[in-house]
Amino acid sequence: MPDTPTIQLGHSPDPDDAFMFYAMAQNPPLIDLKGHRFQHTLQDIQTLNQRAMRGELEVSAISIHAFPYVADKYALMSCGSSMGDGYGPMVVTRAPMTIDDLRGKRIAIPGKLTTAYLTLQLCLGRGGEAFDYEVVMFDAIPAAVQSGEFDAGLLIHEGQLTYKKLGLHLVVDLGVWWKEQTGLPLPLGGNVVRKDLGETACQEITDVIRESIQYSLDNRAQAVKYALQFGRDLNHELADEFVGMYVNHWTLDYGQRGREAITRLLADGAQRGFVPAISELQFVTAK
């Protein structure tokens, strides 16, 4: 009997993703993988978005911003989301500023396909016109703002919890801004599965990932301990807080409101010409 093909699973080297995939990453796995074998590929979200556009990984975390560009190759899983419900990516500066002050400024962003960047454009206007920008590795952005290399920085991941240590000032929390505009949570990231694996495999893989998330939520202390090794500058308390922000009931399933949030975000982006329009969002829903 031939070996089971290895499924490449791409996700960020961050506490929330590590927490989600804890049960799958152990040897032996802590849950039933339904006959599948996974190779975990840890890369930053900008790289994963670019790889998804080329269809390189069978399963990957991506930014919701990137989904319209990969919807021909991938289906969006109902589980694995990072949803900011009244919080999200932050724009920080060395000195206090208002949102209006950011227009015309030079802003470090973590990637052109990140949802943080799409939301920033919905807030300020098109990048390159309303403001200047440069892509910087996400974990280098706070120091680049502190040093004066950039006027402002767009923070994702644990930088949202640690920027005050560098004396930086919050200008806008885009999750707060989005909820004020729409009443909805901000859908930041999700998991996708390549459609050419076939309907059965896509369903099984989605079910495995949901079970992995549920396992970590049910065994939180040991999963957070594992995730802590991926938390730059985070102690156990902050790692636990960060995981709680982005791995919760939204992560098990988007639900109707989460699906509405994704639809609204991508529709607003398409209306402004920031992303291609997609006719219908299709989900592989975990059983």
N, C-alpha and C positions, 0 to 999 in steps of 0.2 A: 504494500500500500504506500503511495507516495507521501512524502512529508507534507504536513499542513503548511500552506503558504504563510509567510510572516506578513502581518499587517503592520505597516508603519504608522504609528500614532504620534502626531506632532502636537506638542503643547509647550507653553512658556515655562521657563525655569523659575516659577514664582510660587509662593506659598499656597495660593488658592487652587492653582492647577495641580500642584503636588498633592494637596489634600484630596482633591477629587479622584485622582488616579492611584491613591495609596494602595488600595486592595489589589489592584491589577499589577502594580509594580513590584510586589513582594515575590520572593522565590522560596517556597511555592506561592502562587496567588491565593488570596484569602477568599475569593469567590469563584464560582464556576464561569469559566471563559467560553463555555459552549463550543469547545473544540477549536477555538481560534488561538493563535499565537501572536502576541503583540511585541513590537520593538518600539520602545519609547524614544522619541527624538525631541530633545529639548532645545528650542531656539526662541529668540525674541519674536514678538508678534508681527513686527514688520517683515521679518524673513519668512515666517509662516504664511502670511498673506501673499507674498510674492510666489512662494512655492505652490500655494493653492491655485494661483492663476495659471500655473503650468501643469496642474494636475498631478504633482509628483507624489504626494502622500495619500494613502488610502483613507486615512482619518486625520482630521486636524482641527485644532482650535483656530478660529479666525476672528477678525473684527467683523461686526455686523456691517460696517461700512464696505467691507470687501465683498460681501455676499453677491451683490448684483453682477460683479465681474466673474464670478465662479459658478453661478447658478446653472450654467449649462452642463457642468461636470459634477457638481456636488448637490446633495440634499441636506437641508438643515435638520439637525436632530432636535427633538423636543426637550432634551436634557443637556446639561453642561453649560448653561448660560451664565454669563456674568452680567448682572442687572443692578444698576445703581438706582435704588428707590429713594429719591430725594438727596442723593449724593453721587459723586462721580469724578471725572477728571477735573483738575484744577489748574487755573492760570495763576502763576505767582510772579512776584517782582521783588526787587531789592527795596524799593520805597513804595509807600501806599499809592495806588492808582485806582481809577474808576474804569469801567468797561469801555467807555468812550475814549479814555486816554490810550487804550491799547491800539486803536486804529492808527496805522502808519508806523507802528513799532516793529522791531525785529524780534520774532518769537521762535524759540526752539521747540520743535514738535517731535514726537516719538515715531512718526511714520505717516506718510501721505494717505495710507489706507486705514489708519486707525480710526475707530469711531470717535475718539477724542478730537481728531482733526476735523472730521465731518461736522461734529457738533459745534466746534469753535467757528467754523465757517457759517453755520446757520446763525450763530450769535453775532459775529462781527462782519461777515461778508467774505467774498472770495479771497482765498490766500493768494498773495502776489499782487493783489489790487487793494483790498482793505487793510492789509498788513503784509509785511515781509516775513518769510519763514525760512528755516533751514532744518533738515532732518538731523537729529542727534540721538545717539543711543539713549534709551529712556532713563537708565540709571545715572547717566552723566549730565542730565539736564539741570538738576538743582545746583550743582557746583558751577555749571556754565553761566547760570543766572547770577549766582553770588559773586562770581569773578568779574562781572560786567561785560562778558562776551556777548550776552544777549540782553535785550530790554526786559524780556519776560520768558517764562517757560511753561509748557503744557505738561502737567505731571500725570502719569498713570502709575498703577501698581503701588508699592509701599511708599513711594515718594509723597503720596497724599497724606501719610501719617507722620512723616519725618521732616518735612520742609521747614518747620518752625525752628528746628535745631540749628539751621543755617541762618536764622534771622530773616527769612523771606516772608513776604506779605501775600495773603490771598486776595486776589482781585475778583475772581468769580469761580464758584463751583458749578460746573456745567450741568451736573445732575440736578442741582437746585434750580438753575435757570430753566432747564428743560421741563421740569415738573411744574414750574410757575407758568410756562407757556402752554403746556398740554394737559397737565394733570396726570401724566403717565410716568412710569419709571423709564430710565434711559438704558436701552439694551446695548451693552458695550461689546460683548463677545459671545460666541457660540461655538458649537462643535458641528462639523460637517463630515459626511461620509460620501465617498465617491460612488456615483450611481452605477458605474460599470461593474461593481462587485455583485450586482443582482439584488433583487428585492429581499430574498431570504437572508442573505448575509448582512445587508444594511439593517434589517430588523433585529437580527441577533446581536450585532455589534452595538446598536443603540440600547438594547436591553441590558447588555453587559455593563455599559458605561453608567446607565442609571443605577444599576445594582451597586457599582463601585462607589458612586456618590452617596447612596443610601447607607452603605457600610460605614463610610467615614463619618457621616452625620450620627450614626448609631454608636460609633466608637471614637468619639471626638478627641479624647485626650491623647490616645496613641497616634491618631492621624495628624493632629496638630504637632505633636512631637516630631513626626517624620517630616512634616511640611516646614518646620522651623529651619532646617538646614538650607532651605531655598530662600530664606528671608534675609536679605541684606540689611544690616543695621536694625533688625527687629529682635526684641527680646520675646519671651514666650507670651507675655500679656498682649503685646502689639501684634504678634503673629496671629494669635487667637482672634483679636479684634478684626484684623484684615481678612482672615478667612471667613468670619461671620458676615462681613460686608458683602462678600461676593460668592459664597457658597451657602445657600439657604433654600427656602421653598421654591424660589424662582429657578434654581439650578436643577431641581428634580423635574420640573416641567414648567414651560413658559406660562401655561394656562391662557385663558382667553385674553386677559389684560396684557400679558407679555407679548402675545402675538399681535395685538392691536398696537403696542408700542413699536414693534419692529416695522409693521406696515406703515405707521405714521412717520417714523424717522426716515425710512427709505423713500416714501412718497414726497416728503418735504424736500429731501435731498435731490430727488429727480426733478421736482418742480423748479428748483433753483439752478438746475443744470450741473449739480455736483456729482451725481451718480447716474448711471443708465436706469431707465425705468424697467421694472419687472412686472409682468402681468398678474402673477399670483404667487404667493409664498407657499411652498410645499414643505411639510415636515414629515420626518419619520418619527412616529410617536411610540415611545417605549410602552411596552405592555405592563 
